[in-house]
Amino acid sequence: MHIPDNYLSPSTCAAMSAAMVPVWIVSAKKVKKEIKKSNIPILGIGAAFSFLLMMLNVPLPGGTTGHAVGGTLVAILCGPYAACISVSIALLIQALMFGDGGILAFGANCFNMAFILPFLGYFIYKFIKDRIPSEKGEFFGILLGSYIGLNMAALSTAILFGIQPILFKNAEGIPLYSPYPLSVSIPAMIIPHLLVAGVVEAVFSTAIFTFIKKVSPGMIYKGKQQKAKAIYALIVLLICLTPLGLLATGTAWGEWGVDEIKDVIAGGNQPLGFTPAGMENGFNFNSIMPDYTLSGFSDTTAYILSAIAGTAILIILFKVIASFKKESFGKDSNPSSE
């Protein structure tokens, strides 16, 4: 679901980034107002969960791969506005350090995975939970919220891919960027996510939420802060499990490299046969550990080191942010008192 650079036109990237700016501003203001200084590190834990889940690729129908995001889970733990910030920063670290998702496409990826997913998923969760005030309602809320949230994010991604050949083509009618129309991109993205990736998102989110509720219920949004040793143990476990993502062969749909897209059969029975000019001559960014690899290390070792590095950066970053925040909560402004 990570859109690479040059699949979307620069104008599309600019428009999606512009759409995210007010979302980020409002979310940052909400976090500053609602989240206590001592609870800000929990946002780093949420970002780490999302980062690690996105590394756990699973095989999808059609020979491609996909992954969970954990957007609804993070929204339930931290609140939807905080989840937007957490997942956005996780996506930024992925793009800058590992080349997972484009730099120019960062706004588009955040729109799909840090806006649509956590806000919609949290709304569905809360809607069901409020109407079925029991553990059963909570369970079905996170299950459906996670499943629907991820699939709607996938649909948004498919639409962004699919409108490119409509809007951006040369004089001969050849697409300049993503070459696959809506009739190809929507079923190619939605069917595998409905059948597999959405289920994985729902299962992981529900399982992690259930674990956290059992060992540290105060971490859930608007709860009281509690020690999180068991949570860090869970993060270590997820780091150890990330190499399972290497077992999923193939490339995620819409994330093929410039050198391989002309040979990909993604619509019909024939390979594309050409490389769109906007992709061939587009923006190029060299990340530090491209595709979670590291020279001199095996794929498994590099994957684990990438997971450790990304997780550590996210957790430390939010602790640093917390150190600069001035505590200004009165009795009524403390989320845990609501």
JOJOPE-V601987 format. One record per backbone hydrogen bond with DSSP energy under -1.0 kcal/mol. NH is the residue of the N-H (numbers start at 1). CO is the residue of the C=O. E is the energy in kcal/mol with one decimal. If there is no record, write none. Layout:
nh	co	e
NH	CO	E
NH	CO	E
This chain:
nh	co	e
7	4	-1.1
13	9	-2.5
14	10	-2.5
15	11	-2.3
16	12	-2.5
17	13	-2.3
18	14	-2.4
19	15	-2.0
20	16	-1.4
21	17	-1.4
24	20	-2.9
25	21	-2.5
26	22	-2.6
27	23	-2.5
28	24	-2.8
29	25	-2.2
30	26	-2.4
31	27	-2.6
32	28	-2.5
33	29	-2.0
34	30	-3.2
35	31	-2.2
39	36	-1.3
42	39	-1.5
43	40	-1.9
45	41	-1.6
46	42	-2.5
47	43	-2.5
48	44	-2.2
49	45	-2.4
50	46	-2.2
51	47	-2.7
52	48	-2.6
53	49	-2.5
54	50	-2.0
57	55	-1.7
58	66	-2.8
60	64	-3.0
63	60	-1.3
66	58	-2.2
74	70	-2.5
75	71	-1.9
76	72	-2.2
77	73	-2.0
78	74	-2.8
79	75	-2.1
83	79	-2.4
84	80	-1.8
85	81	-1.5
86	82	-2.8
87	83	-3.0
88	84	-1.8
89	85	-2.3
90	86	-2.1
91	87	-2.5
92	88	-2.0
93	89	-2.4
94	90	-2.1
95	91	-2.3
96	92	-2.7
97	93	-2.5
98	94	-1.4
100	94	-2.0
101	99	-1.0
102	3	-2.6
106	103	-1.2
109	105	-2.6
110	106	-2.4
111	107	-2.2
112	108	-1.9
113	109	-2.8
114	110	-2.2
116	111	-2.5
117	112	-1.5
119	115	-1.8
120	116	-2.2
121	117	-2.6
122	118	-2.2
123	119	-2.2
124	120	-2.4
125	121	-2.3
126	122	-2.9
127	123	-2.6
128	124	-2.4
129	125	-2.6
130	126	-2.7
132	128	-1.9
134	132	-2.9
138	134	-2.2
139	135	-2.6
140	136	-2.7
141	137	-2.2
142	138	-2.2
143	139	-2.1
144	140	-2.7
145	141	-2.6
146	142	-2.3
147	143	-1.9
148	144	-3.0
149	145	-2.2
150	146	-2.1
151	147	-1.8
152	148	-2.4
153	149	-1.8
154	150	-2.2
155	151	-2.1
156	152	-2.2
157	153	-2.1
158	154	-2.5
159	155	-2.3
160	156	-2.1
161	157	-2.2
162	158	-2.9
163	159	-2.0
164	161	-1.0
167	163	-2.1
168	164	-3.0
170	174	-2.2
173	170	-2.0
176	168	-2.0
178	7	-2.1
184	181	-1.7
185	181	-3.0
186	182	-2.0
188	184	-1.9
189	185	-1.9
190	186	-3.2
191	187	-1.6
193	189	-1.3
194	190	-3.0
195	191	-2.2
196	192	-2.6
197	192	-1.4
198	193	-3.0
200	196	-2.5
201	197	-2.5
202	198	-2.2
203	199	-2.7
204	200	-2.7
205	201	-2.4
206	202	-2.3
207	203	-2.6
208	204	-2.7
209	205	-2.4
210	206	-2.5
211	207	-2.1
212	208	-2.6
213	209	-2.7
214	210	-1.4
215	211	-2.5
216	212	-2.9
219	216	-2.1
220	217	-1.5
221	76	-2.0
223	220	-2.0
232	228	-2.2
233	229	-1.9
234	230	-1.8
235	231	-2.1
236	232	-2.2
237	233	-2.1
238	234	-2.5
239	235	-2.2
240	236	-2.2
241	237	-1.5
242	238	-1.1
244	241	-2.3
245	242	-2.6
246	243	-1.9
247	244	-1.5
255	252	-1.9
260	257	-1.5
261	257	-1.6
263	260	-1.4
264	261	-1.2
272	264	-1.6
273	262	-3.3
278	176	-1.4
280	276	-2.5
281	277	-2.4
289	97	-3.6
291	98	-2.6
292	289	-1.9
293	290	-1.2
297	294	-2.1
302	298	-2.9
303	299	-2.3
304	300	-2.1
305	301	-2.7
306	302	-2.4
307	303	-2.3
308	304	-2.6
309	305	-2.7
310	306	-2.9
311	307	-2.3
312	308	-2.7
313	309	-2.4
314	310	-2.1
315	311	-2.5
316	312	-2.6
317	313	-2.6
318	314	-2.0
319	315	-1.5
320	316	-2.4
321	317	-2.4
322	318	-2.1
323	319	-1.5
337	334	-2.2
338	335	-1.3
